[in-house]
Amino acid sequence: MTTKYLSGSRYAARPSRHSTGPHGGSSGRRSAAQEADRNSGRQVLSYLPGLVVAVLIASVATVLGHFAPVVGGPVFGIVLGIVAGSTLPALRTQRVAPGVAFAGKGVLQLSIVVLGTGLSLAKVVQVGGDSLPVMLGTFVVALGGAYVLGRALGINAELATLIGVGTGICGASAIAATTAVLRPKQSNVAYAIGTIFTFNILAVLLFPPIGHLIGMTGHSFGLWSGTAVNDTSSVVAAAYSFGDGAGPYAIVVKLTRSLLIIPIVVVLAFVVARREAASQGERVRIPWRKVVPAFLIGFLVAAALNSLGVIPADWHDGLTFLGTFLITVALVGIGVGLRPAQLREAGHRPLLLGALLWICVSLASLGLQALTGTL
């Protein structure tokens, strides 16, 4: 049905608002939906070249990490990413760049969800109250020290937060989770991971002889390494090098410590959302979706499913490998976007901050064990 309207001295036909023809009504809505679907499909396809590159480089990094487990695939990933991005101009083209950028964000968030499958809430309870004071105490020392020492050394808050979270929780995994909500400069992410890696190596070399020197038991050394060493691979290396049954207990402490990712991500997400709302002159009304990111909900669901026994035990090794590989892919993406000059600009002060935090957390762990009678 049409109506008529006057245009000059002539009548012209106009489709009514009830029309379902090719340019109106439900047909128009279908066309818009189809166009949106096509755009989404094109966007996904635009990611493929860069993702393929990131996966290939991550595969090489994973092989290297297998032969040098103390270093690990993620560290090799960001190093190879930096080298490839600096020497291969093709990785900076519009054909590759979207997928590489997606690896540094989307794949990063997915990796946190997958790593949640390795956590068991039942094991957290089994760790008991003897480890909780040490765990929380070292966490507070790491974050408080990052704030105070970072300001004293003149380090920007973003980088100090990444180093503090990596030292206080679980190294590269915690930095990855924090990066997903904080959206820091890529150079800060690389510097934080490099700093954490440096002191992981020192911990693996120094902790076992120090533990034997001061007469620690396997239980007390497991608690020390589980709370004062960062990445899981380094915790395993240090604890099993010490012997006396320290390894299994250190792993449980380390997995429990990983749960601290949850409160720190929620707090940082709230801070970021509040800052963004204030900068736009809006009332600070923050939707819960910004405070509790989707990947964090996925992390909790994965941990809950594992705790309920839904995830078969023989899947755990494969899922742990997949989670670590996805972090490696994400760090390759971050590394490709970096330039060595960006790292040189930071100077030596972040490394000094990492050293001071590592020493403070290590001593705090021993001191809290002495106070709680677990040393």
N, C-alpha and C positions, 0 to 999 in steps of 0.2 A: 504494500500500500504506500502511496506517495501523497504528499501535500504540495501545494503550490505557493510560491512566494514571488513577490514583485521585484524584478531587477530592471531598473530603467523603465522601458515601456513594454517589456516582454515578460511572459510567464516562463518559469523554468521549474523543472521537477526536482524535488529534493527527497532523498530516502527518509522515511520516518524513523523515529528512535526505536521502533519495534522491529526494524528490518533485520533479517538474518542473512543478508546478501554477503557478497565477497568482501565488502569493505566495512561491515558493521556487525554489531551484535556478537553472537557466539562465534561466528566465523572469524571475526577480528581477534577475539580472545584466543582462539585456537592458533591463529597465525602467530600471535605474539609468543605463545607458549612454545610453538615449534621453532621459532627463531631463537628463543632462549636456549632450547635444547641443542640447536645447531652450534650456538656460540659456546656452550659448555663443552661440546664435543671437540670443537676446534681448540679450545683452551687446553684440554687434556692432551690432545695430540701435540700441541706446542711444547709440552713438558718433556716429551719422550726423548728427543736427542740429548738434552742436558742430563736427564736421569740416566740414560744409558752410559754416558761418559762418567758420571759420578759412581755408578755401580761398578764399572770396569776398574776405575782407580781404587775404589774401596776393596775390590777383590784382591788386587795386588797388595794393598795395605794389610788385609786380613792374613794373607800368606806370610808376609813379613812378620806380622804379630805372632803367628804360630811358632816361628823360629826364635822370636825374641819376646816371650810372653810378659816379661817385666815391663817392656815398652808398651806392647799391646797394639792391636789394630787401629783403634781410634786416634792414637797419637801419630802413628804412621799415616793415617788418613789425612789429617790436617796438614802434615808436612808435605806429603805428595801433592795435596791440593794446592798449596801455596806455590810449590815448584812448577806444577803444570800450568797454573793460572798466570804465572810470571813469564813462562818461556813459550807458551803456545797461544799465539794471538787468536786462533780459531775458537778457543774456549770463551772468548769475550764477545763473540758475534751474537746477533739477535736470534739466530737459530738455536744456539746452545744456552744462552744466558737464562731464559725463563725456567728451564728444567733444573739448572744448577741452583737458582734461587729457591725453587720449590724444595729441593733436597735439603737446603739449609733451614727450612721452616716446617713444611708439611711432614717430611720424612722424620724430622727431629721429634715432632709431637707424637707421631706413630711409634717411634722407638720407645718412648716413655711408657706407653700403654702396654707394649709387648713385654717390657722389663717387669711390669707389675705381675706377670704370671709366675715369676720366680719367688714371690713373697708369700709367706704363710703366716697368717695371723696367729695360728696355733703355736708356731715356733716363737713368735714374739712373746707370747705369754710364758712359754717355757724358759725363756732367758731369765725371767724373774726380776725381783726388785734389786738384786745386788748389782746388776749392770746398768739399770735405769739412771741412778744418780750420776754415774760416771759419764754415761752417754749424753744426758741433758747438760751436764756441767761443761763438757768439752764443746758442745754445740754453742752454748752461750759464750764461752771464751772465744771461739772462732769468730762469731758474728760481732761480738762486742769489740774484740781486738781489731777486726777489719775496719770497723767504724772509727775507733780512736786512733789507731796507728795509721790508717789510710789518710785521715785528716792531717795528722802530724807530718806525714811524708809528702803531703800535697798531691795525693793520687785521687783522680776523679772517682766519685761515689759509685759509678757504674762498674768500673773495673775492680774497685775494692770489694764491692758486694759479690761479684763473681768469684774472686779469690777466697773470700770468707766462706761462701756457701760451698765451694769445692773442697775446702779444707775441713769444714765442720760436718759435712754430710757424706758425700760419696763421690768426690772427684768429678770426672767427666760427665757422669749421669746427672748429677745435681746441677752442674753448669748448663747442661742441655735443657733440663726442665726450667731453669731460671731464664735461660735465653728465650724460651718460647713465650714468656709473658713480659719480660723486661725489654725485649727487642734492642739489645745493645749494639754498639758498633762491632763489626766483625773482627777488627783488630783487637778489641778488648777480650773477645771470646778466645781468640788464638793465644793471646798473652796469658790469660788465666789458665788455660789448659797446659800450656808450656811450663808455667810456674808449678802447677800441681804435679805434673810429670816429673819435674826435677827432684822434688822432695819425696815422691814415691820411690824413685831409684835409691835415694839416700836411706830411706826407711828400710827397704829390703836388705841393704848392705849392713846397716848399723844396728837395727833393732835386735836381731837374734844374739849377736855377741854381747850387747849391753844387757839384754834380758838374762843371759847366763851369768854375766859378771855380778849382777845384783841379786842373784839367787831367786828369780821368779819361777813360779810353777807354770805348768802348761795352761791351767785355768786363768791365772793372772796375766800371762803373756797373751793369751787369746783375747782377753778383754782389752789389753793395752793396744795390741795391733788392730783389733776391730774398731777401736774408737779414735786412734791417732794416725792410722794410715788411710789413704784416701780411696783409690780405686780397688775394686774387688780383687783383681788379678794380683795386685801388690800385697793386699792383705793375705791372700792365700800363699803367695811366695814367702812372705816373712814368717807366717805362723808355721807352715810346714817345714821351713828351714830350722826353726827353733825345736820342733819335735815335742815329745812329752804330751801328745794329745791336744796341743794348742790349736791345730788346724780346724777341726769341726766346730769348736766353740767360737773361734774367731769369725767363721763364716756366718753363724747364726747372729752374732752381735752386729756384724756388718749389714746383714739383710734387715735387721731390726732398725738399725741406724738410718737405712734408706727411707724408712717411712717418714722421717722428718722432712722429706721433700714436700709432703702434703701441706703442713702449716706454712712453710716458707713461701711456697708458690701462691697460696691463697692471700697471704699478707702482701706480697709484692704485686699481685694482680689488683688488689684493692688500691694500693698506693698509686699504681700507674693509671688506673681508671679515674681515680679522684683527681690526679694531676691533669689528665686530659680534659675532664669536665670543667675544671677551674680555668684552664687555658682558653676554653671556648666561651667563657662567660656564662656557662650554664649553671643551674642549680645542681649541687652535688647529689644527684640521685642516681646511684649506680646499680644497674641491673645485676642480678646474681650471676648471670652468664659471664660477665666480665670478671667477677671475683672468683668464680669457680670455673676455670676453663674446661672445655669439653675433654681435652686429653687427660686432665687430672681425674675427671669422673671415670674415664676409661681405665686409668691406672688403678683406681679403687675397685672397680668392677672386676678387673682381671685378678687382683689380689684376693678378692672375696671368693671368686670362682675357684681359685687354686686352694684356698683355705677349706672350702667345702668338699674338695676332692673331685670336682667336676673335670679338672684338667688332669689327664692321666700322668702318673709319675714318669713314665718313659718318654713323655713329651718335653720334660723340663730342660734337658740338655739342648735339644733342638731350638726351643723357644729362647733360651738364654743366648745361644749363638746368634739367632735371628735378631734379637734386640740389640746385641753388641754390633752386629753387622749394619743394622739400620743407623745406629749412632755414627758408625764409621762413614757411611754414605752421607749423612748430614754434615759431618765435619769436613768431608771432602768438598761439599758444596760451599761451606763457609770459607774454606782455605782457598778455593779457586777465586773467590771474590776479593781476596786480600792481596796486598803488595808488601814486599819486605820493608819498604820505607815507612809504612804505617806502624810496623812493629818497632822500628828503630826510634821512632818519635817518642815512644813510651819511656825509653831509657832503662836504667837499672833499678829504679825505685820499686816497681811492682815485684821484682824478684826479691828484693829486700823485705817487702811486706810478706811475701809468701814464706820466706825463711823465718821471720819473727813469729808468724802465726803457727807454723809447724812446730817450732820449739815450744811456744806457749801451750798449744794443745797437747803435745807429748808430755810435758811436765804436769799439766793439769790432770791428765788421765792418771798418771802415777800418784799424784797427790790425793786425788779423790779416792783412788783405790786404797791408799793408806788410811784415809779417814773412815772409810766404810768397812775396813777390815777384810778386803778382798785381795790385797797385795801379797 
